[in-house]
Amino acid sequence: MTDSLPPIFLATAVQAVIKAGDMQMAGMDHLHVEKKGTIDLVTQIDRDVERMFRALIAERFADHAVLAEEFEKGGDRQNEAEFCWVFDPVDGTTNYAHGLPIFCCACSLERRGQPVVAAIYDPSRRELFTAERGVGAWLNGRPLHVSSAESLIDSLLCTGFPYTVQTEGDYMLGLFGDFIRRARAVRRLGSAAIDLAYVAAGRFDGFWEVRLNPWDISAGALIIEEAGGRVSTLAGEPFNSRLGEVIASNGRIHDQMVETIRSRKRTN
């Protein structure tokens, strides 16, 4: 159990992601889409939502830092401030830009690098996933619990591919094949935050991905831990959102996932 946090922290995260969801839904019919890379997209809604969030934090918590996707330059004192908000205005932008209703907003508050409050909101399904460290995790106010699967062959897994997959995809595609051979099935939804939330809800039994950013995984990692699951690096080491990789699971199949990944590394 951590020291009790002011209720306004979780309330702010919830307020922000719900407002973001309203903006996402309202903007779907008139999107302006640009390219940040060959297959990496950004919309005006991404930028508008992030501006809304930065204004909210500046007004409410002037001494807090913000680390977010679209205006990251300078890091906003993230290495100096005790509290840092980690925010993804639209997680699943490619889905969003194509009208595929699998996207969300993700928000966490990290204290000295450790997420202590989290909220993920899927406006298409009106599902709000929240957590507070040492207190619990919830979906629309109901307690969340990870699944009870004991083995990979009985597990539904999920993964994603980074924007660099076209140039360095051999390892990732090989690992995808390894898990397909060992698990019941593997899915790819296109939103890491939703993938992690679904592990916490027991819809997926495990998730792995590399080349991620802190705003992709910080919130979901806390929600999984508070729902009784486990998060780590690909090697099974302690999770850190700045390391850019994650295995997330119900805990029961975690070591099996680590071993599958370790086996692929040994043969390449």
C-alpha positions in Angstrom: 0.0 0.0 0.0 1.3 3.4 -0.9 0.7 6.7 0.9 -2.9 7.8 0.3 -3.1 10.0 -2.8 -5.4 13.1 -3.1 -8.7 12.1 -4.7 -8.2 14.9 -7.2 -5.4 12.9 -9.0 -7.7 10.1 -10.1 -10.5 12.5 -10.7 -8.3 14.5 -13.0 -7.2 11.4 -15.0 -10.9 10.4 -15.4 -12.0 13.9 -16.4 -9.3 14.1 -19.0 -9.8 10.8 -20.7 -13.6 11.2 -20.8 -13.3 14.7 -22.3 -10.8 13.3 -24.8 -13.3 10.6 -25.7 -16.0 13.1 -26.4 -13.6 15.1 -28.6 -12.5 11.9 -30.5 -16.1 11.0 -31.2 -17.1 14.5 -32.2 -14.1 14.8 -34.6 -14.5 11.5 -36.5 -16.6 12.9 -39.3 -14.1 15.7 -40.2 -10.6 14.3 -39.7 -7.5 16.0 -40.9 -4.9 13.3 -41.2 -1.1 13.8 -41.6 1.9 11.5 -41.8 4.6 11.6 -39.1 6.4 8.7 -40.8 5.9 6.2 -43.6 2.9 4.5 -41.8 2.7 6.7 -38.6 -0.3 9.0 -38.7 -1.4 12.0 -36.6 -4.8 13.8 -36.7 -5.8 17.3 -35.6 -7.8 15.6 -32.8 -4.5 14.1 -31.4 -3.2 17.6 -31.1 -6.4 19.3 -29.9 -6.8 16.6 -27.1 -3.3 17.0 -26.0 -3.6 20.8 -25.8 -6.7 20.4 -23.7 -4.9 18.1 -21.3 -1.8 20.3 -21.0 -4.0 23.2 -20.2 -5.9 21.2 -17.5 -2.7 20.1 -15.8 -1.1 23.6 -16.0 -4.1 25.1 -14.3 -4.6 22.4 -11.7 -1.0 21.2 -10.9 1.5 23.9 -11.9 4.4 21.9 -10.4 3.7 18.7 -12.2 5.4 17.6 -15.5 3.7 16.3 -18.6 5.0 13.6 -21.0 2.7 13.2 -24.0 2.9 12.1 -27.6 2.4 15.1 -29.8 4.3 17.9 -28.1 7.1 16.0 -26.3 9.9 18.4 -27.0 12.0 19.1 -23.9 10.3 16.5 -21.8 8.5 19.2 -19.7 10.8 18.6 -16.7 9.8 15.0 -16.5 13.1 14.0 -14.9 13.0 16.8 -12.3 9.4 16.8 -11.1 8.1 14.4 -8.4 4.9 13.9 -10.4 4.7 13.4 -14.1 1.5 12.9 -16.1 1.9 10.5 -19.0 -0.7 11.0 -21.7 -1.7 9.6 -25.0 -4.4 11.7 -26.6 -5.4 9.0 -29.1 -4.0 5.5 -28.7 -4.8 3.7 -31.9 -4.6 6.7 -34.2 -4.3 4.5 -37.4 -7.6 2.8 -36.4 -9.2 6.1 -35.6 -8.1 7.6 -38.9 -9.6 4.7 -40.8 -12.9 4.7 -38.8 -12.1 1.5 -37.0 -13.7 1.8 -33.5 -10.7 0.5 -31.5 -9.0 3.5 -30.0 -8.9 5.3 -26.7 -7.2 7.9 -24.5 -4.7 6.8 -21.9 -3.5 8.7 -18.9 -1.3 7.9 -15.9 0.3 9.9 -13.1 3.8 8.7 -12.3 5.4 9.5 -9.0 9.2 9.3 -9.3 8.8 7.1 -12.3 6.2 4.7 -10.9 2.6 4.9 -12.1 0.2 5.5 -9.1 -3.0 6.5 -10.9 -4.3 5.4 -14.3 -7.3 5.9 -16.6 -8.1 4.5 -20.0 -11.3 5.4 -21.8 -12.7 3.7 -24.9 -15.4 6.0 -26.1 -16.8 3.6 -28.7 -17.8 1.2 -26.0 -18.1 3.7 -23.2 -15.7 1.7 -21.1 -13.6 3.4 -18.4 -10.7 1.5 -16.9 -9.2 3.0 -13.8 -6.7 2.1 -11.1 -4.9 3.5 -8.1 -1.8 1.9 -6.8 -2.5 -0.2 -3.7 -6.2 0.3 -3.9 -7.5 -1.6 -6.9 -8.6 -1.5 -10.6 -12.1 -1.0 -12.0 -14.1 -1.1 -15.2 -16.9 1.5 -15.0 -16.7 1.2 -11.2 -16.7 -2.6 -11.0 -13.6 -4.3 -9.7 -11.3 -5.8 -12.4 -9.6 -9.2 -12.2 -7.2 -11.0 -14.6 -8.0 -14.4 -16.1 -7.3 -17.8 -14.5 -5.7 -19.4 -17.6 -2.7 -21.6 -16.5 -1.0 -22.4 -19.8 -0.3 -20.8 -23.1 -2.3 -23.4 -25.0 -5.4 -22.3 -23.1 -4.6 -18.6 -23.5 -5.8 -15.9 -25.9 -2.9 -13.5 -26.4 -2.5 -10.1 -28.1 0.4 -8.2 -29.5 1.2 -5.2 -31.7 3.9 -4.2 -34.2 5.8 -0.9 -34.2 6.0 1.6 -37.1 9.5 0.1 -37.9 8.1 -3.3 -38.7 8.5 -2.9 -42.4 12.3 -2.5 -42.0 13.0 -4.7 -39.0 10.2 -7.2 -38.8 11.9 -10.6 -39.0 12.3 -11.0 -35.2 8.8 -9.7 -34.4 7.1 -11.8 -37.0 9.1 -14.8 -35.9 8.0 -14.3 -32.3 4.4 -13.9 -33.5 4.7 -17.3 -35.2 6.2 -18.9 -32.0 3.2 -17.7 -29.9 0.7 -18.8 -32.5 2.2 -22.3 -32.3 2.0 -22.3 -28.5 -1.2 -20.4 -27.6 -4.9 -20.9 -28.3 -4.9 -17.8 -30.5 -3.2 -14.4 -31.0 -4.9 -11.2 -31.9 -3.7 -7.8 -33.0 -6.0 -4.9 -32.3 -3.9 -1.8 -32.9 -4.1 0.0 -29.5 -1.6 -1.1 -26.9 -3.6 0.7 -24.1 -6.8 -1.2 -25.0 -4.7 -4.4 -25.2 -3.4 -3.9 -21.7 -6.8 -3.0 -20.4 -8.2 -6.2 -21.8 -5.6 -8.2 -20.0 -6.7 -6.6 -16.8 -10.3 -7.4 -17.6 -9.5 -11.1 -18.3 -10.4 -10.8 -22.0 -6.8 -11.5 -23.0 -4.5 -13.7 -20.9 -1.3 -12.0 -22.1 0.2 -9.3 -24.2 3.7 -8.5 -25.4 5.2 -5.7 -27.6 8.4 -3.8 -28.3 9.3 -0.3 -29.5 6.6 1.3 -27.3 6.5 4.7 -25.7 5.7 5.5 -22.1 2.3 6.9 -23.0 1.4 3.6 -24.7 1.9 1.4 -21.6 2.2 3.4 -18.3 -1.5 3.5 -17.5 -2.3 -0.1 -18.7 0.6 -1.5 -16.6 -0.8 -0.1 -13.4 -4.3 -1.3 -14.2 -3.0 -4.9 -14.8 -1.0 -5.0 -11.6 -4.0 -3.7 -9.6 -6.2 -6.3 -11.2 -3.9 -9.1 -10.0 -1.6 -9.5 -13.1 2.0 -9.1 -13.8 4.1 -6.8 -16.0 7.8 -7.0 -16.9 10.3 -6.5 -19.6 10.7 -9.1 -22.3 13.4 -10.7 -20.2 11.2 -10.9 -17.1 12.9 -7.9 -15.4 11.0 -5.2 -13.5 8.8 -3.1 -15.7 9.7 0.5 -16.4 7.6 2.5 -18.9 10.7 4.2 -20.3 12.2 0.9 -21.5 9.8 0.6 -24.4 8.8 -3.0 -24.1 6.4 -5.1 -22.0 5.1 -8.5 -21.3 1.8 -8.3 -19.5 -0.2 -11.3 -18.3 -2.5 -12.8 -15.7 0.7 -13.8 -13.9 0.0 -17.5 -14.3 1.4 -17.7 -17.8 4.0 -15.0 -17.4 7.0 -17.3 -17.1 5.9 -19.3 -20.1 5.7 -16.1 -22.2 9.2 -15.0 -21.0 10.6 -18.5 -22.0 9.0 -18.3 -25.4 10.6 -14.9 -26.1 14.0 -16.1 -24.6 13.9 -19.1 -26.9 13.5 -16.9 -30.0 16.4 -14.7 -28.9 18.6 -17.8 -28.5 18.0 -18.8 -32.1 18.7 -15.5 -33.8 
